[in-house]
Amino acid sequence: MNYELTGKLVAKYDTVQKSATFKTREFAVEKTDDIGGRTITNYVKFQSVQEKTSIIDKINIGDEIKVHFNIKGTKWEKEGKISYFTNLDAWRIEPLSQTGVDKSTTDTEYMEPLDTFSATSPDAIDDLPF
C-alpha cells in the first residue's frame, strides 16, 4: 500500500544503527487542514530504513514536502504479552518549497518502495520494541 502526505518538515533525527545489518532514521511532518472553518494541526512521525535513511538529508526544517510512504504493522510477543506496532515507512520525499537548498540538487527521481524488510526476515530483530 502506497500513501502520500504533504506538509512541513518540523524535525529530523540522526540515523540509528539498530543492529549490524539494520538502520533507521525518523523525521516529523506538520500537517495542517481546514475542517469546517477550524484549523486542525497534526504531527506525523515517519521512519526510513536501510539505504532510504538518506532521503531526508537535502531537506531543511521548514520546507514543504510530499512524503511517499507505506504502512507497516508488526506483531511482537514477549513473555506471553502481545504488542502491535505501526510504522509509517517513508521511501520517497519530494520537495515542494525549500528554505535554503537548491532544488536542482535534491533527488526527486522515482524509486520503487522498499518492501524487503519484514519481521520474519533473517535481518529481523527479535527483541523489539526499538
N, C-alpha and C positions, 0 to 999 in steps of 0.2 A: 504494500500500500504506500503510495507516494502522496505526500501532502505538501502544502507550502503556506508560509505565514509571512506577512510584510509588517515591519515595524522598525524601531530604532534600537541599535545596539547600545546597551547600557552597562554591560560588564563582560569581560573576558578573562579567563583564568589560565594559568600555566598548564602545560601538558603534564599529566601524571602517569608514570610508568607503573601499572598495576602488577605486572609480572614480567618475566624476561621476554615474553612474546606479545604482551598486550598493553596498549596505552590509550588514554582518553584525554579529552580536553573539553571543558564546559564554557558556555557563554550564555548571556541572558539578553532577551529582546523585550522591549516595551511595546505593547500592542494597545492602541487607543481606538475605541469605537464610540460613535454617537448613537445611542439607543434611546429612541423616544425623547430626544432633546436633552438627555443626560450623557455626559462623557464618562465612559467606563474605561479604566486602565487596568490591564493585566500584564504581569511579568512572566515570561515563559522561558524556562531554562532548557537549553539543548546540550547535547553532548556530541562530539565527533570522536571517531575511533580510528586507530591504526594510522594509515597514511593520510586520512582525512583531517587529522588534527591541525594541519597547517592551513586549512581553508579560511580561517578567521584572521590569519597573520596580517594581511594587507588592508583590513577593515579597522577603522578607528571608532572609538567610543563616540556616540552621537550620530553616526552615519545611518541613513535609512537603507535597509536591506530587505531582500526577499530570501528566506531560508527554505530550502527544499529538504524534506526530512521523511523518515519512516518512523512508525510507532512500533516499538519492540517491547514485548512483555515477557517476563521471566518468573517462573515459579521456583521458589527456593525452600528447601526443607532442612531443618537442623534441630536435633533433639526433639523430634516429634512435632515441632511447630512449623507451620507452613506460612510463608510470606509471599507476596506478589509484588513485583516491581515493574514500573513502566518507564521506559526511556524514550525520548524524542531524539533519534539519531540523525543529525544533520549530515548531508552528503554533498550539498552544493550551496553556495551563497552568491547572490547577485547583488552588487552594489546599486542602489537606486539614486542616492546622492551621497557625496562624500565631503567631509570637512577638511581633510588635509592630505589626501592621497590622490595621485594622478590616476584617473580611471583607466587610462590606456595600459597601466601596469598591473591591473587587477585581473586575475584569471577568471573568466566567465565562460570558458569553454564547457560544453555539455559533457557531463560524466554520468555514467550509469550508477545507480545506488549500490552501495556496498552491503551485500546481504550474506557475506561469507562467514561471519562470526555468529555463532549461536551457543546457547547454554549447553548443548550436547556435543560441541566440537572438542577436539583434543586440546585446544587452547583455552577451554572454559575454566574459569576459576571456581573451585568447589567451596570456597569459604566466603561467599557473599554475605552480607552486603558490602559494597565498596567502602 
